[in-house]
Amino acid sequence: MTTPRTPPAPALRRLLGAAVTGAVLAAGALAYLSWTVRRSGRICGTADGVCVTGWNLTAVPLLFAVSLAVLLVVYERLGIGPRLALVPPTLLPAPVLPAAAHASAGWWAVALTGGAWSYCVALAAGSRYRLPAVAACVGLLLAALVVLYG
């Protein structure tokens, strides 16, 4: 016996869901990293030399693990696939894009950049807009690299 499958969500709802998820994850990551920097500054105080806290060591792996879990669940619920092909490109440039946005404009640019990146990667999953979406992803990544290193 086969179970009936529900039709996938409309394309716009899927793309906006991906954009909102990317924006929330980027803003949340910025808030958590800012908190770890403040916390480590209070713990280390005026210590001479290198001061490494547990918060510093676990920040990036924790953010990647949480983002991976959230993206897998959200992409499944929205019907965006194939998830194993979309989640790594969503996560790998994650440190570069928000860093460039934060360096140039602040926290709102981090959320906007995270949303735009997730939107473009989810749009690339569809065959109709694959080329413009990949071009937008490349443009976002190049702009971030120019802001950081240019």
Secondary structure, 3 states (H helix, E strand, C coil): CCCCCCCCCCHHHHHHHHHHHHHHHHHHHHHHHHHHHHHHHHHHCCCCCCCCCHHHHHHHHHHHHHHHHHHHHHHHHHCCCCHHHHHHHHHCCCCHHHHHHHHHCCHHHHHHHHHHHHHHHHHHCCCCCHHHHHHHHHHHHHHHHHHHHC
